[in-house]
Amino acid sequence: MSLNKIVKTDAEWRAQLTDLEFAVLREAGTERPWTGELIEEKRDGVFRCRACGAQLFASGTKFDSHCGWPSFYDADPGAVVLLEDRSHGMVRTEVRCAACDSHLGHVFPDAPQTPTGDRYCINSVSLTFDQGGAGEQA
C-alpha cells in the first residue's frame, strides 16, 4: 500500500466519479441494498477502491451475509481506516479507504460464522474487482 495520501478537490473527484459514486465515496452515502454489481461476485481476485484503485479486500474474505451489500470478514492489512459514526441516531463503525479517505461502508461485529466475527458491509459502488489480481495498483 502506498504511503502517500491521495488528495483531490471535490471538483476533481466529481470529474472522475459518477453521481452515485461521488455520493457514496465522498459524501458517505449508501447505495440501495441488492442493487450492487459485486454482491454475487465469487471469482478469485481482489476488490479495490473505486476512487483510487487501492487494494482493500481479498476475494477469500468475501462471504454471503444476506444483507444486500458485499460482505467481507477482514480487510487487507493497512488498507482501511475505521472511524466512529454517530449519524442516523446510532453508533456504528465507518470503513474508509486508507489511501484516499473514501467512504466504503461500515463494519459490524455480528458474523460469528467468520474467522474474525466481523462483517464489513461495503457498498458495491465503492469497489472494483480485479480477477486474479494482487499487489499494488499499477
VMD Tcl script that builds the backbone (N, CA, C; Angstrom):
set m [mol new atoms 414]
animate dup $m
set s [atomselect $m all]
$s set {name element resname resid chain x y z} {
  {N N MET 1 A 0.842 -1.180 0.000}
  {CA C MET 1 A 0.000 0.000 0.000}
  {C C MET 1 A 0.877 1.229 0.000}
  {N N SER 2 A 0.493 2.197 -0.791}
  {CA C SER 2 A 1.244 3.436 -0.912}
  {C C SER 2 A 1.204 4.217 0.399}
  {N N LEU 3 A 2.325 4.842 0.732}
  {CA C LEU 3 A 2.379 5.659 1.937}
  {C C LEU 3 A 1.864 7.065 1.688}
  {N N ASN 4 A 1.729 7.455 0.428}
  {CA C ASN 4 A 1.269 8.795 0.088}
  {C C ASN 4 A -0.252 8.839 0.044}
  {N N LYS 5 A -0.835 9.792 0.777}
  {CA C LYS 5 A -2.282 10.001 0.753}
  {C C LYS 5 A -2.682 10.607 -0.581}
  {N N ILE 6 A -3.777 10.136 -1.134}
  {CA C ILE 6 A -4.313 10.694 -2.363}
  {C C ILE 6 A -5.296 11.786 -1.973}
  {N N VAL 7 A -5.011 13.002 -2.382}
  {CA C VAL 7 A -5.842 14.145 -2.039}
  {C C VAL 7 A -6.268 14.830 -3.335}
  {N N LYS 8 A -7.589 15.012 -3.496}
  {CA C LYS 8 A -8.143 15.706 -4.654}
  {C C LYS 8 A -9.235 16.649 -4.173}
  {N N THR 9 A -9.514 17.645 -4.972}
  {CA C THR 9 A -10.617 18.548 -4.665}
  {C C THR 9 A -11.931 17.849 -5.003}
  {N N ASP 10 A -13.027 18.374 -4.477}
  {CA C ASP 10 A -14.342 17.836 -4.836}
  {C C ASP 10 A -14.551 17.886 -6.348}
  {N N ALA 11 A -14.094 18.950 -6.985}
  {CA C ALA 11 A -14.248 19.076 -8.438}
  {C C ALA 11 A -13.487 17.968 -9.170}
  {N N GLU 12 A -12.300 17.641 -8.682}
  {CA C GLU 12 A -11.527 16.552 -9.299}
  {C C GLU 12 A -12.214 15.206 -9.096}
  {N N TRP 13 A -12.742 14.973 -7.887}
  {CA C TRP 13 A -13.461 13.712 -7.637}
  {C C TRP 13 A -14.718 13.652 -8.500}
  {N N ARG 14 A -15.456 14.760 -8.602}
  {CA C ARG 14 A -16.685 14.781 -9.417}
  {C C ARG 14 A -16.396 14.476 -10.886}
  {N N ALA 15 A -15.272 14.945 -11.385}
  {CA C ALA 15 A -14.901 14.692 -12.780}
  {C C ALA 15 A -14.562 13.218 -13.018}
  {N N GLN 16 A -14.128 12.538 -11.974}
  {CA C GLN 16 A -13.693 11.142 -12.073}
  {C C GLN 16 A -14.816 10.150 -11.790}
  {N N LEU 17 A -15.760 10.515 -10.926}
  {CA C LEU 17 A -16.778 9.585 -10.432}
  {C C LEU 17 A -18.160 9.920 -10.979}
  {N N THR 18 A -19.026 8.913 -11.060}
  {CA C THR 18 A -20.425 9.163 -11.398}
  {C C THR 18 A -21.089 9.851 -10.214}
  {N N ASP 19 A -22.303 10.342 -10.399}
  {CA C ASP 19 A -23.020 10.991 -9.302}
  {C C ASP 19 A -23.203 10.044 -8.119}
  {N N LEU 20 A -23.587 8.795 -8.377}
  {CA C LEU 20 A -23.778 7.823 -7.291}
  {C C LEU 20 A -22.452 7.503 -6.609}
  {N N GLU 21 A -21.404 7.285 -7.388}
  {CA C GLU 21 A -20.090 7.014 -6.804}
  {C C GLU 21 A -19.644 8.171 -5.917}
  {N N PHE 22 A -19.823 9.405 -6.377}
  {CA C PHE 22 A -19.443 10.572 -5.582}
  {C C PHE 22 A -20.265 10.631 -4.298}
  {N N ALA 23 A -21.573 10.409 -4.399}
  {CA C ALA 23 A -22.450 10.469 -3.225}
  {C C ALA 23 A -22.034 9.451 -2.168}
  {N N VAL 24 A -21.642 8.261 -2.588}
  {CA C VAL 24 A -21.251 7.219 -1.638}
  {C C VAL 24 A -19.813 7.421 -1.169}
  {N N LEU 25 A -18.878 7.503 -2.096}
  {CA C LEU 25 A -17.459 7.554 -1.751}
  {C C LEU 25 A -17.030 8.849 -1.066}
  {N N ARG 26 A -17.566 9.980 -1.499}
  {CA C ARG 26 A -17.092 11.260 -0.986}
  {C C ARG 26 A -18.042 11.919 0.003}
  {N N GLU 27 A -19.336 11.509 -0.004}
  {CA C GLU 27 A -20.314 12.109 0.899}
  {C C GLU 27 A -20.909 11.092 1.878}
  {N N ALA 28 A -20.309 9.906 1.956}
  {CA C ALA 28 A -20.714 8.852 2.903}
  {C C ALA 28 A -22.153 8.401 2.714}
  {N N GLY 29 A -22.598 8.365 1.478}
  {CA C GLY 29 A -23.929 7.857 1.181}
  {C C GLY 29 A -23.950 6.333 1.178}
  {N N THR 30 A -25.103 5.782 0.838}
  {CA C THR 30 A -25.267 4.333 0.765}
  {C C THR 30 A -26.088 3.998 -0.468}
  {N N GLU 31 A -25.627 3.008 -1.217}
  {CA C GLU 31 A -26.430 2.549 -2.354}
  {C C GLU 31 A -27.581 1.695 -1.831}
  {N N ARG 32 A -28.645 1.582 -2.602}
  {CA C ARG 32 A -29.778 0.756 -2.209}
  {C C ARG 32 A -29.340 -0.702 -2.107}
  {N N PRO 33 A -29.839 -1.449 -1.116}
  {CA C PRO 33 A -29.467 -2.862 -0.996}
  {C C PRO 33 A -29.898 -3.652 -2.222}
  {N N TRP 34 A -29.115 -4.690 -2.513}
  {CA C TRP 34 A -29.367 -5.637 -3.605}
  {C C TRP 34 A -29.238 -5.012 -4.985}
  {N N THR 35 A -28.653 -3.807 -5.106}
  {CA C THR 35 A -28.506 -3.175 -6.417}
  {C C THR 35 A -27.069 -3.216 -6.930}
  {N N GLY 36 A -26.118 -3.573 -6.106}
  {CA C GLY 36 A -24.710 -3.521 -6.482}
  {C C GLY 36 A -24.281 -4.658 -7.389}
  {N N GLU 37 A -23.363 -4.350 -8.290}
  {CA C GLU 37 A -22.896 -5.327 -9.264}
  {C C GLU 37 A -21.968 -6.385 -8.674}
  {N N LEU 38 A -21.436 -6.178 -7.476}
  {CA C LEU 38 A -20.462 -7.112 -6.914}
  {C C LEU 38 A -21.015 -8.005 -5.810}
  {N N ILE 39 A -22.306 -7.946 -5.562}
  {CA C ILE 39 A -22.891 -8.759 -4.489}
  {C C ILE 39 A -22.637 -10.245 -4.727}
  {N N GLU 40 A -22.839 -10.694 -5.945}
  {CA C GLU 40 A -22.713 -12.122 -6.262}
  {C C GLU 40 A -21.328 -12.510 -6.785}
  {N N GLU 41 A -20.363 -11.600 -6.767}
  {CA C GLU 41 A -19.026 -11.895 -7.287}
  {C C GLU 41 A -18.362 -12.982 -6.453}
  {N N LYS 42 A -17.961 -14.086 -7.102}
  {CA C LYS 42 A -17.372 -15.215 -6.389}
  {C C LYS 42 A -16.028 -15.659 -6.965}
  {N N ARG 43 A -15.532 -14.980 -7.994}
  {CA C ARG 43 A -14.256 -15.369 -8.598}
  {C C ARG 43 A -13.083 -14.993 -7.689}
  {N N ASP 44 A -11.938 -15.641 -7.926}
  {CA C ASP 44 A -10.717 -15.294 -7.211}
  {C C ASP 44 A -10.206 -13.956 -7.719}
  {N N GLY 45 A -9.771 -13.121 -6.816}
  {CA C GLY 45 A -9.233 -11.826 -7.197}
  {C C GLY 45 A -9.181 -10.899 -6.007}
  {N N VAL 46 A -9.131 -9.611 -6.297}
  {CA C VAL 46 A -9.078 -8.605 -5.235}
  {C C VAL 46 A -10.105 -7.516 -5.514}
  {N N PHE 47 A -10.588 -6.944 -4.446}
  {CA C PHE 47 A -11.517 -5.826 -4.507}
  {C C PHE 47 A -10.728 -4.570 -4.185}
  {N N ARG 48 A -10.903 -3.555 -5.036}
  {CA C ARG 48 A -10.138 -2.315 -4.920}
  {C C ARG 48 A -11.074 -1.125 -4.697}
  {N N CYS 49 A -10.522 -0.058 -4.178}
  {CA C CYS 49 A -11.262 1.184 -4.022}
  {C C CYS 49 A -11.571 1.747 -5.407}
  {N N ARG 50 A -12.840 2.030 -5.669}
  {CA C ARG 50 A -13.228 2.573 -6.970}
  {C C ARG 50 A -12.623 3.958 -7.193}
  {N N ALA 51 A -12.400 4.711 -6.130}
  {CA C ALA 51 A -11.878 6.065 -6.287}
  {C C ALA 51 A -10.394 6.087 -6.623}
  {N N CYS 52 A -9.587 5.262 -5.959}
  {CA C CYS 52 A -8.131 5.361 -6.136}
  {C C CYS 52 A -7.459 4.083 -6.604}
  {N N GLY 53 A -8.166 2.960 -6.585}
  {CA C GLY 53 A -7.584 1.705 -7.045}
  {C C GLY 53 A -6.804 0.931 -5.999}
  {N N ALA 54 A -6.742 1.422 -4.772}
  {CA C ALA 54 A -6.003 0.711 -3.727}
  {C C ALA 54 A -6.654 -0.641 -3.442}
  {N N GLN 55 A -5.830 -1.657 -3.231}
  {CA C GLN 55 A -6.329 -2.988 -2.887}
  {C C GLN 55 A -6.873 -2.967 -1.462}
  {N N LEU 56 A -8.119 -3.456 -1.287}
  {CA C LEU 56 A -8.791 -3.395 0.011}
  {C C LEU 56 A -9.100 -4.763 0.607}
  {N N PHE 57 A -9.676 -5.661 -0.201}
  {CA C PHE 57 A -10.148 -6.955 0.285}
  {C C PHE 57 A -9.753 -8.069 -0.677}
  {N N ALA 58 A -9.298 -9.194 -0.134}
  {CA C ALA 58 A -9.054 -10.389 -0.939}
  {C C ALA 58 A -10.373 -11.129 -1.111}
  {N N SER 59 A -10.558 -11.750 -2.266}
  {CA C SER 59 A -11.816 -12.460 -2.527}
  {C C SER 59 A -12.067 -13.576 -1.519}
  {N N GLY 60 A -11.027 -14.138 -0.955}
  {CA C GLY 60 A -11.186 -15.208 0.028}
  {C C GLY 60 A -11.825 -14.761 1.329}
  {N N THR 61 A -11.911 -13.450 1.558}
  {CA C THR 61 A -12.540 -12.943 2.782}
  {C C THR 61 A -14.001 -12.554 2.558}
  {N N LYS 62 A -14.478 -12.701 1.320}
  {CA C LYS 62 A -15.866 -12.345 0.997}
  {C C LYS 62 A -16.786 -13.495 1.406}
  {N N PHE 63 A -17.938 -13.151 1.950}
  {CA C PHE 63 A -18.927 -14.171 2.302}
  {C C PHE 63 A -20.328 -13.608 2.104}
  {N N ASP 64 A -21.298 -14.491 2.024}
  {CA C ASP 64 A -22.682 -14.072 1.801}
  {C C ASP 64 A -23.368 -13.876 3.145}
  {N N SER 65 A -23.597 -12.617 3.493}
  {CA C SER 65 A -24.236 -12.306 4.774}
  {C C SER 65 A -25.728 -12.024 4.611}
  {N N HIS 66 A -26.203 -12.043 3.370}
  {CA C HIS 66 A -27.617 -11.805 3.067}
  {C C HIS 66 A -28.078 -10.420 3.531}
  {N N CYS 67 A -27.169 -9.433 3.470}
  {CA C CYS 67 A -27.523 -8.090 3.936}
  {C C CYS 67 A -27.821 -7.130 2.789}
  {N N GLY 68 A -27.555 -7.532 1.538}
  {CA C GLY 68 A -27.826 -6.662 0.407}
  {C C GLY 68 A -26.630 -5.917 -0.134}
  {N N TRP 69 A -25.475 -6.073 0.513}
  {CA C TRP 69 A -24.230 -5.457 0.069}
  {C C TRP 69 A -23.125 -6.496 0.153}
  {N N PRO 70 A -22.050 -6.338 -0.626}
  {CA C PRO 70 A -20.921 -7.262 -0.481}
  {C C PRO 70 A -20.393 -7.234 0.955}
  {N N SER 71 A -20.080 -8.425 1.476}
  {CA C SER 71 A -19.585 -8.527 2.849}
  {C C SER 71 A -18.253 -9.261 2.879}
  {N N PHE 72 A -17.386 -8.799 3.759}
  {CA C PHE 72 A -16.052 -9.368 3.927}
  {C C PHE 72 A -15.808 -9.523 5.424}
  {N N TYR 73 A -15.007 -10.515 5.813}
  {CA C TYR 73 A -14.733 -10.665 7.241}
  {C C TYR 73 A -13.428 -10.004 7.659}
  {N N ASP 74 A -12.630 -9.522 6.696}
  {CA C ASP 74 A -11.404 -8.815 7.049}
  {C C ASP 74 A -10.928 -8.006 5.854}
  {N N ALA 75 A -10.237 -6.915 6.135}
  {CA C ALA 75 A -9.631 -6.080 5.102}
  {C C ALA 75 A -8.145 -6.396 5.017}
  {N N ASP 76 A -7.528 -6.045 3.899}
  {CA C ASP 76 A -6.085 -6.201 3.768}
  {C C ASP 76 A -5.402 -5.333 4.835}
  {N N PRO 77 A -4.264 -5.776 5.359}
  {CA C PRO 77 A -3.567 -5.003 6.394}
  {C C PRO 77 A -3.267 -3.571 5.938}
  {N N GLY 78 A -3.688 -2.606 6.746}
  {CA C GLY 78 A -3.426 -1.203 6.477}
  {C C GLY 78 A -4.272 -0.577 5.377}
  {N N ALA 79 A -5.199 -1.335 4.791}
  {CA C ALA 79 A -5.964 -0.844 3.644}
  {C C ALA 79 A -7.112 0.077 4.019}
  {N N VAL 80 A -7.642 -0.086 5.225}
  {CA C VAL 80 A -8.798 0.715 5.620}
  {C C VAL 80 A -8.556 1.394 6.961}
  {N N VAL 81 A -9.342 2.432 7.186}
  {CA C VAL 81 A -9.343 3.160 8.449}
  {C C VAL 81 A -10.757 3.033 9.016}
  {N N LEU 82 A -10.855 2.791 10.309}
  {CA C LEU 82 A -12.151 2.654 10.973}
  {C C LEU 82 A -12.403 3.891 11.834}
  {N N LEU 83 A -13.605 4.460 11.681}
  {CA C LEU 83 A -13.970 5.679 12.404}
  {C C LEU 83 A -15.333 5.518 13.066}
  {N N GLU 84 A -15.508 6.122 14.223}
  {CA C GLU 84 A -16.822 6.116 14.855}
  {C C GLU 84 A -17.783 6.974 14.040}
  {N N ASP 85 A -18.974 6.433 13.789}
  {CA C ASP 85 A -20.009 7.123 13.014}
  {C C ASP 85 A -21.254 7.222 13.886}
  {N N ARG 86 A -21.641 8.439 14.242}
  {CA C ARG 86 A -22.821 8.656 15.088}
  {C C ARG 86 A -23.992 9.230 14.296}
  {N N SER 87 A -23.952 9.092 12.976}
  {CA C SER 87 A -25.048 9.598 12.139}
  {C C SER 87 A -26.268 8.690 12.253}
  {N N HIS 88 A -27.391 9.191 11.855}
  {CA C HIS 88 A -28.649 8.431 11.824}
  {C C HIS 88 A -29.088 7.910 13.187}
  {N N GLY 89 A -28.692 8.591 14.264}
  {CA C GLY 89 A -29.159 8.254 15.598}
  {C C GLY 89 A -28.630 6.944 16.155}
  {N N MET 90 A -27.505 6.463 15.644}
  {CA C MET 90 A -26.918 5.230 16.157}
  {C C MET 90 A -25.401 5.345 16.130}
  {N N VAL 91 A -24.735 4.425 16.800}
  {CA C VAL 91 A -23.277 4.391 16.787}
  {C C VAL 91 A -22.852 3.195 15.942}
  {N N ARG 92 A -22.086 3.493 14.887}
  {CA C ARG 92 A -21.561 2.438 14.013}
  {C C ARG 92 A -20.084 2.702 13.777}
  {N N THR 93 A -19.424 1.757 13.120}
  {CA C THR 93 A -18.028 1.926 12.758}
  {C C THR 93 A -17.932 2.059 11.242}
  {N N GLU 94 A -17.548 3.249 10.799}
  {CA C GLU 94 A -17.406 3.525 9.377}
  {C C GLU 94 A -16.086 2.960 8.872}
  {N N VAL 95 A -16.091 2.481 7.619}
  {CA C VAL 95 A -14.893 1.980 6.958}
  {C C VAL 95 A -14.534 2.940 5.831}
  {N N ARG 96 A -13.296 3.443 5.859}
  {CA C ARG 96 A -12.801 4.344 4.812}
  {C C ARG 96 A -11.526 3.774 4.205}
  {N N CYS 97 A -11.284 4.106 2.952}
  {CA C CYS 97 A -10.044 3.737 2.278}
  {C C CYS 97 A -8.895 4.496 2.937}
  {N N ALA 98 A -7.851 3.785 3.336}
  {CA C ALA 98 A -6.708 4.435 3.973}
  {C C ALA 98 A -5.926 5.303 2.994}
  {N N ALA 99 A -5.995 4.993 1.703}
  {CA C ALA 99 A -5.212 5.734 0.711}
  {C C ALA 99 A -5.851 7.061 0.311}
  {N N CYS 100 A -7.197 7.085 0.175}
  {CA C CYS 100 A -7.834 8.310 -0.337}
  {C C CYS 100 A -8.972 8.826 0.535}
  {N N ASP 101 A -9.222 8.168 1.654}
  {CA C ASP 101 A -10.232 8.588 2.619}
  {C C ASP 101 A -11.659 8.488 2.085}
  {N N SER 102 A -11.884 7.646 1.077}
  {CA C SER 102 A -13.242 7.463 0.554}
  {C C SER 102 A -14.058 6.556 1.473}
  {N N HIS 103 A -15.332 6.886 1.614}
  {CA C HIS 103 A -16.265 6.066 2.390}
  {C C HIS 103 A -16.539 4.774 1.638}
  {N N LEU 104 A -16.442 3.657 2.347}
  {CA C LEU 104 A -16.684 2.347 1.747}
  {C C LEU 104 A -17.955 1.702 2.286}
  {N N GLY 105 A -18.213 1.857 3.565}
  {CA C GLY 105 A -19.358 1.236 4.213}
  {C C GLY 105 A -19.149 1.228 5.713}
  {N N HIS 106 A -19.594 0.141 6.366}
  {CA C HIS 106 A -19.469 0.005 7.819}
  {C C HIS 106 A -19.050 -1.417 8.170}
  {N N VAL 107 A -18.486 -1.582 9.359}
  {CA C VAL 107 A -18.132 -2.918 9.852}
  {C C VAL 107 A -18.924 -3.170 11.126}
  {N N PHE 108 A -19.440 -4.394 11.234}
  {CA C PHE 108 A -20.264 -4.802 12.369}
  {C C PHE 108 A -19.695 -6.083 12.967}
  {N N PRO 109 A -19.723 -6.217 14.308}
  {CA C PRO 109 A -19.201 -7.424 14.961}
  {C C PRO 109 A -20.293 -8.491 15.104}
  {N N ASP 110 A -20.974 -8.802 13.990}
  {CA C ASP 110 A -22.137 -9.697 14.084}
  {C C ASP 110 A -22.063 -10.891 13.128}
  {N N ALA 111 A -20.848 -11.372 12.885}
  {CA C ALA 111 A -20.678 -12.502 11.962}
  {C C ALA 111 A -19.919 -13.637 12.646}
  {N N PRO 112 A -20.571 -14.326 13.587}
  {CA C PRO 112 A -19.868 -15.379 14.325}
  {C C PRO 112 A -19.414 -16.536 13.445}
  {N N GLN 113 A -19.972 -16.641 12.233}
  {CA C GLN 113 A -19.595 -17.727 11.337}
  {C C GLN 113 A -18.276 -17.453 10.605}
  {N N THR 114 A -17.680 -16.274 10.816}
  {CA C THR 114 A -16.429 -15.926 10.143}
  {C C THR 114 A -15.249 -16.045 11.107}
  {N N PRO 115 A -14.027 -16.136 10.573}
  {CA C PRO 115 A -12.839 -16.235 11.444}
  {C C PRO 115 A -12.637 -15.047 12.375}
  {N N THR 116 A -13.084 -13.846 11.960}
  {CA C THR 116 A -12.878 -12.647 12.781}
  {C C THR 116 A -14.117 -12.247 13.575}
  {N N GLY 117 A -15.274 -12.764 13.180}
  {CA C GLY 117 A -16.526 -12.346 13.794}
  {C C GLY 117 A -17.059 -11.036 13.231}
  {N N ASP 118 A -16.321 -10.455 12.278}
  {CA C ASP 118 A -16.696 -9.159 11.714}
  {C C ASP 118 A -17.389 -9.312 10.366}
  {N N ARG 119 A -18.243 -8.318 10.073}
  {CA C ARG 119 A -18.902 -8.212 8.760}
  {C C ARG 119 A -18.670 -6.808 8.238}
  {N N TYR 120 A -17.728 -6.703 7.314}
  {CA C TYR 120 A -17.505 -5.448 6.613}
  {C C TYR 120 A -18.577 -5.356 5.541}
  {N N CYS 121 A -19.554 -4.513 5.756}
  {CA C CYS 121 A -20.691 -4.326 4.858}
  {C C CYS 121 A -20.337 -3.149 3.956}
  {N N ILE 122 A -19.961 -3.458 2.705}
  {CA C ILE 122 A -19.335 -2.472 1.830}
  {C C ILE 122 A -20.218 -2.183 0.619}
  {N N ASN 123 A -20.371 -0.925 0.294}
  {CA C ASN 123 A -21.125 -0.539 -0.894}
  {C C ASN 123 A -20.425 -1.079 -2.135}
  {N N SER 124 A -21.164 -1.776 -2.964}
  {CA C SER 124 A -20.610 -2.310 -4.205}
  {C C SER 124 A -20.059 -1.189 -5.076}
  {N N VAL 125 A -20.736 -0.052 -5.089}
  {CA C VAL 125 A -20.311 1.080 -5.910}
  {C C VAL 125 A -18.981 1.668 -5.426}
  {N N SER 126 A -18.557 1.326 -4.228}
  {CA C SER 126 A -17.279 1.794 -3.695}
  {C C SER 126 A -16.106 0.944 -4.173}
  {N N LEU 127 A -16.410 -0.163 -4.850}
  {CA C LEU 127 A -15.397 -1.146 -5.197}
  {C C LEU 127 A -15.290 -1.395 -6.695}
  {N N THR 128 A -14.128 -1.879 -7.096}
  {CA C THR 128 A -13.948 -2.526 -8.392}
  {C C THR 128 A -13.398 -3.907 -8.088}
  {N N PHE 129 A -13.518 -4.818 -9.055}
  {CA C PHE 129 A -12.999 -6.167 -8.866}
  {C C PHE 129 A -11.938 -6.452 -9.894}
  {N N ASP 130 A -10.826 -6.996 -9.455}
  {CA C ASP 130 A -9.698 -7.338 -10.313}
  {C C ASP 130 A -9.515 -8.843 -10.230}
  {N N GLN 131 A -9.997 -9.564 -11.238}
  {CA C GLN 131 A -9.941 -11.026 -11.215}
  {C C GLN 131 A -8.494 -11.498 -11.252}
  {N N GLY 132 A -8.142 -12.306 -10.254}
  {CA C GLY 132 A -6.809 -12.859 -10.186}
  {C C GLY 132 A -5.728 -11.856 -9.809}
  {N N GLY 133 A -6.080 -10.585 -9.703}
  {CA C GLY 133 A -5.098 -9.542 -9.446}
  {C C GLY 133 A -4.675 -9.473 -8.001}
  {N N ALA 134 A -3.446 -9.084 -7.792}
  {CA C ALA 134 A -2.931 -8.890 -6.437}
  {C C ALA 134 A -1.858 -7.827 -6.498}
  {N N GLY 135 A -1.508 -7.325 -5.347}
  {CA C GLY 135 A -0.456 -6.320 -5.288}
  {C C GLY 135 A -1.010 -4.929 -5.487}
  {N N GLU 136 A -0.125 -3.975 -5.587}
  {CA C GLU 136 A -0.496 -2.569 -5.703}
  {C C GLU 136 A -1.049 -2.248 -7.086}
  {N N GLN 137 A -1.801 -1.178 -7.142}
  {CA C GLN 137 A -2.300 -0.671 -8.412}
  {C C GLN 137 A -1.106 -0.223 -9.250}
  {N N ALA 138 A -1.183 -0.480 -10.529}
  {CA C ALA 138 A -0.076 -0.112 -11.426}
  {C C ALA 138 A -0.001 1.384 -11.634}
}
mol reanalyze $m
mol bondsrecalc $m
mol representation Tube
mol addrep $m
